[in-house]
Amino acid sequence: MQRCPTIPHYVHMSKETPCVAVCMIDPKTKLCFGCGRTLPEIARWHAMESAERLSVMALLPVRMAEAGLAPIAGSQKRA
């Protein structure tokens, strides 16, 4: 897929991603502030099978809540 330089990268992402284009890792929890994934999960994301991605995504809301992380204000998931 060719990417248009004027369209943000997250517009081109699969719907099977929790990414909200807020890519910052919390140094205390080692989780992404935007989506709640770990760096190893982010690095392997495109190599994961669909079922594994969906399984990780199902864990993210509880993982973020338990870590005391709330989605960053202004970040919105794509429909």
A tleap script that builds the chain and sets N, CA, C and O, in Angstrom:
source leaprc.protein.ff14SB
mol = sequence {
  NMET GLN ARG CYS PRO THR ILE PRO HIE TYR
  VAL HIE MET SER LYS GLU THR PRO CYS VAL
  ALA VAL CYS MET ILE ASP PRO LYS THR LYS
  LEU CYS PHE GLY CYS GLY ARG THR LEU PRO
  GLU ILE ALA ARG TRP HIE ALA MET GLU SER
  ALA GLU ARG LEU SER VAL MET ALA LEU LEU
  PRO VAL ARG MET ALA GLU ALA GLY LEU ALA
  PRO ILE ALA GLY SER GLN LYS ARG CALA
}
set mol.1.N position { 0.846 -1.174 0.000 }
set mol.1.CA position { 0.000 0.000 0.000 }
set mol.1.C position { 0.890 1.237 0.000 }
set mol.1.O position { 1.766 1.367 0.856 }
set mol.2.N position { 0.685 2.119 -0.921 }
set mol.2.CA position { 1.451 3.359 -0.959 }
set mol.2.C position { 0.797 4.361 -0.029 }
set mol.2.O position { -0.429 4.454 0.036 }
set mol.3.N position { 1.605 5.095 0.676 }
set mol.3.CA position { 1.103 6.047 1.661 }
set mol.3.C position { 1.207 7.469 1.137 }
set mol.3.O position { 2.180 7.848 0.486 }
set mol.4.N position { 0.199 8.223 1.434 }
set mol.4.CA position { 0.204 9.635 1.057 }
set mol.4.C position { 0.855 10.422 2.190 }
set mol.4.O position { 0.434 10.290 3.339 }
set mol.5.N position { 1.869 11.234 1.900 }
set mol.5.CA position { 2.570 11.952 2.972 }
set mol.5.C position { 1.703 12.959 3.710 }
set mol.5.O position { 2.080 13.392 4.799 }
set mol.6.N position { 0.563 13.348 3.163 }
set mol.6.CA position { -0.281 14.330 3.851 }
set mol.6.C position { -1.342 13.676 4.731 }
set mol.6.O position { -2.052 14.373 5.456 }
set mol.7.N position { -1.462 12.341 4.680 }
set mol.7.CA position { -2.443 11.628 5.497 }
set mol.7.C position { -1.702 10.963 6.650 }
set mol.7.O position { -0.734 10.241 6.414 }
set mol.8.N position { -2.132 11.189 7.898 }
set mol.8.CA position { -1.441 10.583 9.040 }
set mol.8.C position { -1.362 9.070 8.930 }
set mol.8.O position { -2.249 8.438 8.356 }
set mol.9.N position { -0.281 8.477 9.488 }
set mol.9.CA position { -0.061 7.041 9.365 }
set mol.9.C position { -1.192 6.217 9.955 }
set mol.9.O position { -1.485 5.138 9.440 }
set mol.10.N position { -1.842 6.687 11.022 }
set mol.10.CA position { -2.862 5.874 11.673 }
set mol.10.C position { -4.127 5.722 10.838 }
set mol.10.O position { -4.935 4.838 11.121 }
set mol.11.N position { -4.324 6.545 9.830 }
set mol.11.CA position { -5.477 6.406 8.944 }
set mol.11.C position { -5.337 5.137 8.112 }
set mol.11.O position { -6.336 4.541 7.709 }
set mol.12.N position { -4.092 4.723 7.854 }
set mol.12.CA position { -3.830 3.556 7.025 }
set mol.12.C position { -3.791 2.249 7.812 }
set mol.12.O position { -3.669 1.182 7.209 }
set mol.13.N position { -3.890 2.299 9.139 }
set mol.13.CA position { -3.740 1.106 9.952 }
set mol.13.C position { -4.961 0.200 9.865 }
set mol.13.O position { -6.074 0.645 9.582 }
set mol.14.N position { -4.724 -1.075 10.114 }
set mol.14.CA position { -5.788 -2.058 10.164 }
set mol.14.C position { -6.754 -1.709 11.291 }
set mol.14.O position { -6.372 -1.053 12.260 }
set mol.15.N position { -7.993 -2.144 11.167 }
set mol.15.CA position { -8.952 -1.935 12.251 }
set mol.15.C position { -8.626 -2.833 13.437 }
set mol.15.O position { -9.163 -2.637 14.527 }
set mol.16.N position { -7.756 -3.812 13.238 }
set mol.16.CA position { -7.330 -4.684 14.326 }
set mol.16.C position { -6.118 -4.102 15.034 }
set mol.16.O position { -5.093 -4.768 15.184 }
set mol.17.N position { -6.243 -2.876 15.460 }
set mol.17.CA position { -5.172 -2.233 16.221 }
set mol.17.C position { -5.791 -1.304 17.255 }
set mol.17.O position { -6.780 -0.628 16.973 }
set mol.18.N position { -5.220 -1.270 18.433 }
set mol.18.CA position { -5.699 -0.343 19.446 }
set mol.18.C position { -5.016 1.018 19.355 }
set mol.18.O position { -5.316 1.916 20.141 }
set mol.19.N position { -4.111 1.172 18.411 }
set mol.19.CA position { -3.321 2.391 18.302 }
set mol.19.C position { -4.204 3.612 18.098 }
set mol.19.O position { -5.108 3.616 17.263 }
set mol.20.N position { -3.923 4.645 18.878 }
set mol.20.CA position { -4.629 5.921 18.744 }
set mol.20.C position { -3.650 7.035 18.390 }
set mol.20.O position { -3.952 8.219 18.538 }
set mol.21.N position { -2.462 6.628 17.915 }
set mol.21.CA position { -1.415 7.563 17.480 }
set mol.21.C position { -0.904 8.444 18.616 }
set mol.21.O position { -0.500 9.584 18.389 }
set mol.22.N position { -0.923 7.918 19.825 }
set mol.22.CA position { -0.314 8.557 20.987 }
set mol.22.C position { 0.737 7.555 21.449 }
set mol.22.O position { 0.473 6.736 22.329 }
set mol.23.N position { 1.902 7.616 20.872 }
set mol.23.CA position { 2.919 6.586 21.067 }
set mol.23.C position { 3.964 7.051 22.073 }
set mol.23.O position { 5.026 7.557 21.710 }
set mol.24.N position { 3.631 6.866 23.348 }
set mol.24.CA position { 4.549 7.218 24.438 }
set mol.24.C position { 4.458 6.113 25.484 }
set mol.24.O position { 3.366 5.704 25.876 }
set mol.25.N position { 5.614 5.638 25.929 }
set mol.25.CA position { 5.656 4.568 26.916 }
set mol.25.C position { 5.804 5.162 28.315 }
set mol.25.O position { 6.677 5.995 28.560 }
set mol.26.N position { 4.945 4.722 29.220 }
set mol.26.CA position { 5.025 5.128 30.619 }
set mol.26.C position { 6.227 4.437 31.244 }
set mol.26.O position { 6.282 3.207 31.246 }
set mol.27.N position { 7.192 5.182 31.776 }
set mol.27.CA position { 8.405 4.557 32.311 }
set mol.27.C position { 8.135 3.661 33.527 }
set mol.27.O position { 8.899 2.731 33.788 }
set mol.28.N position { 7.081 3.927 34.254 }
set mol.28.CA position { 6.771 3.137 35.450 }
set mol.28.C position { 6.128 1.797 35.081 }
set mol.28.O position { 6.552 0.753 35.576 }
set mol.29.N position { 5.117 1.818 34.224 }
set mol.29.CA position { 4.363 0.595 33.904 }
set mol.29.C position { 4.880 -0.116 32.661 }
set mol.29.O position { 4.577 -1.289 32.444 }
set mol.30.N position { 5.663 0.591 31.840 }
set mol.30.CA position { 6.165 0.071 30.563 }
set mol.30.C position { 5.039 -0.174 29.552 }
set mol.30.O position { 5.175 -0.988 28.638 }
set mol.31.N position { 3.929 0.545 29.734 }
set mol.31.CA position { 2.796 0.448 28.820 }
set mol.31.C position { 2.676 1.737 28.017 }
set mol.31.O position { 3.030 2.814 28.497 }
set mol.32.N position { 2.180 1.619 26.806 }
set mol.32.CA position { 1.915 2.797 25.984 }
set mol.32.C position { 0.763 3.585 26.609 }
set mol.32.O position { -0.282 3.021 26.934 }
set mol.33.N position { 0.964 4.890 26.773 }
set mol.33.CA position { -0.092 5.749 27.308 }
set mol.33.C position { -1.336 5.744 26.424 }
set mol.33.O position { -2.449 5.885 26.930 }
set mol.34.N position { -1.164 5.587 25.120 }
set mol.34.CA position { -2.289 5.666 24.195 }
set mol.34.C position { -3.100 4.394 24.087 }
set mol.34.O position { -4.328 4.444 24.014 }
set mol.35.N position { -2.417 3.233 24.075 }
set mol.35.CA position { -3.147 1.986 23.811 }
set mol.35.C position { -2.989 0.923 24.882 }
set mol.35.O position { -3.804 0.003 24.953 }
set mol.36.N position { -1.965 1.023 25.715 }
set mol.36.CA position { -1.779 0.052 26.777 }
set mol.36.C position { -0.924 -1.153 26.412 }
set mol.36.O position { -0.738 -2.055 27.229 }
set mol.37.N position { -0.396 -1.171 25.178 }
set mol.37.CA position { 0.461 -2.290 24.796 }
set mol.37.C position { 1.872 -2.079 25.324 }
set mol.37.O position { 2.283 -0.957 25.618 }
set mol.38.N position { 2.605 -3.188 25.438 }
set mol.38.CA position { 4.019 -3.129 25.799 }
set mol.38.C position { 4.836 -2.935 24.526 }
set mol.38.O position { 4.327 -3.133 23.423 }
set mol.39.N position { 6.101 -2.549 24.679 }
set mol.39.CA position { 6.962 -2.398 23.500 }
set mol.39.C position { 7.101 -3.709 22.719 }
set mol.39.O position { 7.036 -3.685 21.490 }
set mol.40.N position { 7.293 -4.863 23.396 }
set mol.40.CA position { 7.365 -6.107 22.626 }
set mol.40.C position { 6.078 -6.397 21.841 }
set mol.40.O position { 6.139 -6.903 20.721 }
set mol.41.N position { 4.929 -6.081 22.420 }
set mol.41.CA position { 3.665 -6.285 21.697 }
set mol.41.C position { 3.580 -5.365 20.486 }
set mol.41.O position { 3.161 -5.782 19.406 }
set mol.42.N position { 3.978 -4.120 20.673 }
set mol.42.CA position { 3.952 -3.166 19.565 }
set mol.42.C position { 4.887 -3.626 18.453 }
set mol.42.O position { 4.540 -3.560 17.274 }
set mol.43.N position { 6.070 -4.091 18.831 }
set mol.43.CA position { 7.059 -4.527 17.846 }
set mol.43.C position { 6.575 -5.749 17.065 }
set mol.43.O position { 6.852 -5.861 15.870 }
set mol.44.N position { 5.870 -6.652 17.708 }
set mol.44.CA position { 5.408 -7.887 17.059 }
set mol.44.C position { 4.038 -7.758 16.416 }
set mol.44.O position { 3.591 -8.691 15.750 }
set mol.45.N position { 3.366 -6.645 16.592 }
set mol.45.CA position { 1.952 -6.520 16.240 }
set mol.45.C position { 1.641 -7.022 14.833 }
set mol.45.O position { 0.707 -7.804 14.657 }
set mol.46.N position { 2.379 -6.601 13.855 }
set mol.46.CA position { 2.060 -6.979 12.469 }
set mol.46.C position { 2.412 -8.427 12.160 }
set mol.46.O position { 1.945 -8.974 11.162 }
set mol.47.N position { 3.221 -9.049 12.993 }
set mol.47.CA position { 3.551 -10.462 12.809 }
set mol.47.C position { 2.555 -11.377 13.528 }
set mol.47.O position { 2.524 -12.582 13.276 }
set mol.48.N position { 1.748 -10.812 14.414 }
set mol.48.CA position { 0.774 -11.607 15.166 }
set mol.48.C position { -0.366 -12.049 14.260 }
set mol.48.O position { -0.738 -11.355 13.313 }
set mol.49.N position { -0.906 -13.210 14.570 }
set mol.49.CA position { -2.130 -13.659 13.914 }
set mol.49.C position { -3.286 -12.796 14.435 }
set mol.49.O position { -3.197 -12.213 15.515 }
set mol.50.N position { -4.350 -12.723 13.668 }
set mol.50.CA position { -5.510 -11.926 14.037 }
set mol.50.C position { -6.038 -12.302 15.415 }
set mol.50.O position { -6.355 -11.420 16.214 }
set mol.51.N position { -6.138 -13.582 15.703 }
set mol.51.CA position { -6.673 -14.029 16.993 }
set mol.51.C position { -5.815 -13.544 18.154 }
set mol.51.O position { -6.344 -13.174 19.203 }
set mol.52.N position { -4.499 -13.541 17.979 }
set mol.52.CA position { -3.613 -13.068 19.038 }
set mol.52.C position { -3.772 -11.570 19.252 }
set mol.52.O position { -3.792 -11.100 20.390 }
set mol.53.N position { -3.886 -10.813 18.152 }
set mol.53.CA position { -4.102 -9.366 18.279 }
set mol.53.C position { -5.404 -9.074 19.015 }
set mol.53.O position { -5.444 -8.222 19.902 }
set mol.54.N position { -6.465 -9.781 18.643 }
set mol.54.CA position { -7.762 -9.561 19.284 }
set mol.54.C position { -7.717 -9.948 20.761 }
set mol.54.O position { -8.360 -9.307 21.592 }
set mol.55.N position { -6.962 -10.988 21.085 }
set mol.55.CA position { -6.809 -11.409 22.477 }
set mol.55.C position { -6.099 -10.334 23.297 }
set mol.55.O position { -6.526 -10.014 24.407 }
set mol.56.N position { -5.027 -9.782 22.758 }
set mol.56.CA position { -4.305 -8.710 23.450 }
set mol.56.C position { -5.215 -7.492 23.599 }
set mol.56.O position { -5.260 -6.874 24.662 }
set mol.57.N position { -5.933 -7.151 22.541 }
set mol.57.CA position { -6.804 -5.973 22.591 }
set mol.57.C position { -7.886 -6.116 23.664 }
set mol.57.O position { -8.282 -5.130 24.285 }
set mol.58.N position { -8.363 -7.346 23.880 }
set mol.58.CA position { -9.389 -7.570 24.899 }
set mol.58.C position { -8.853 -7.297 26.306 }
set mol.58.O position { -9.617 -6.939 27.201 }
set mol.59.N position { -7.552 -7.464 26.501 }
set mol.59.CA position { -6.931 -7.259 27.811 }
set mol.59.C position { -6.601 -5.794 28.104 }
set mol.59.O position { -6.434 -5.421 29.265 }
set mol.60.N position { -6.508 -4.973 27.079 }
set mol.60.CA position { -5.976 -3.618 27.247 }
set mol.60.C position { -6.767 -2.717 28.188 }
set mol.60.O position { -6.146 -2.026 28.995 }
set mol.61.N position { -8.101 -2.680 28.137 }
set mol.61.CA position { -8.808 -1.772 29.061 }
set mol.61.C position { -8.539 -2.098 30.530 }
set mol.61.O position { -8.313 -1.193 31.333 }
set mol.62.N position { -8.562 -3.377 30.883 }
set mol.62.CA position { -8.303 -3.770 32.267 }
set mol.62.C position { -6.849 -3.507 32.625 }
set mol.62.O position { -6.550 -3.034 33.722 }
set mol.63.N position { -5.947 -3.812 31.704 }
set mol.63.CA position { -4.513 -3.581 31.934 }
set mol.63.C position { -4.254 -2.115 32.226 }
set mol.63.O position { -3.525 -1.786 33.162 }
set mol.64.N position { -4.845 -1.231 31.430 }
set mol.64.CA position { -4.628 0.203 31.643 }
set mol.64.C position { -5.251 0.670 32.956 }
set mol.64.O position { -4.659 1.471 33.679 }
set mol.65.N position { -6.443 0.167 33.258 }
set mol.65.CA position { -7.102 0.550 34.503 }
set mol.65.C position { -6.292 0.093 35.709 }
set mol.65.O position { -6.118 0.853 36.662 }
set mol.66.N position { -5.796 -1.140 35.678 }
set mol.66.CA position { -5.003 -1.660 36.788 }
set mol.66.C position { -3.683 -0.896 36.952 }
set mol.66.O position { -3.158 -0.791 38.060 }
set mol.67.N position { -3.160 -0.373 35.861 }
set mol.67.CA position { -1.914 0.394 35.907 }
set mol.67.C position { -2.166 1.853 36.282 }
set mol.67.O position { -1.223 2.623 36.464 }
set mol.68.N position { -3.441 2.229 36.395 }
set mol.68.CA position { -3.770 3.614 36.724 }
set mol.68.C position { -3.620 4.560 35.555 }
set mol.68.O position { -3.478 5.768 35.742 }
set mol.69.N position { -3.650 4.012 34.336 }
set mol.69.CA position { -3.528 4.840 33.138 }
set mol.69.C position { -4.903 5.039 32.522 }
set mol.69.O position { -5.677 4.094 32.373 }
set mol.70.N position { -5.185 6.259 32.174 }
set mol.70.CA position { -6.426 6.575 31.469 }
set mol.70.C position { -6.052 7.004 30.067 }
set mol.70.O position { -4.978 7.567 29.859 }
set mol.71.N position { -6.920 6.747 29.102 }
set mol.71.CA position { -6.622 7.240 27.751 }
set mol.71.C position { -6.350 8.738 27.780 }
set mol.71.O position { -7.031 9.485 28.483 }
set mol.72.N position { -5.367 9.168 27.024 }
set mol.72.CA position { -5.003 10.582 26.981 }
set mol.72.C position { -6.151 11.379 26.370 }
set mol.72.O position { -6.687 11.002 25.328 }
set mol.73.N position { -6.525 12.469 27.009 }
set mol.73.CA position { -7.615 13.321 26.527 }
set mol.73.C position { -7.345 13.747 25.098 }
set mol.73.O position { -6.232 14.138 24.746 }
set mol.74.N position { -8.367 13.665 24.296 }
set mol.74.CA position { -8.246 14.080 22.903 }
set mol.74.C position { -7.927 12.921 21.970 }
set mol.74.O position { -8.082 13.048 20.756 }
set mol.75.N position { -7.487 11.798 22.515 }
set mol.75.CA position { -7.243 10.657 21.638 }
set mol.75.C position { -8.574 9.972 21.377 }
set mol.75.O position { -9.380 9.774 22.286 }
set mol.76.N position { -8.785 9.617 20.123 }
set mol.76.CA position { -10.040 8.985 19.754 }
set mol.76.C position { -9.741 7.768 18.908 }
set mol.76.O position { -8.867 7.795 18.041 }
set mol.77.N position { -10.475 6.700 19.168 }
set mol.77.CA position { -10.351 5.503 18.345 }
set mol.77.C position { -11.129 5.719 17.059 }
set mol.77.O position { -12.158 6.395 17.037 }
set mol.78.N position { -10.619 5.132 15.995 }
set mol.78.CA position { -11.323 5.198 14.718 }
set mol.78.C position { -12.485 4.231 14.755 }
set mol.78.O position { -12.423 3.200 15.425 }
set mol.79.N position { -13.533 4.556 14.046 }
set mol.79.CA position { -14.684 3.654 13.967 }
set mol.79.C position { -14.456 2.567 12.961 }
set mol.79.O position { -15.323 1.716 12.763 }
savepdb mol mol.pdb
quit
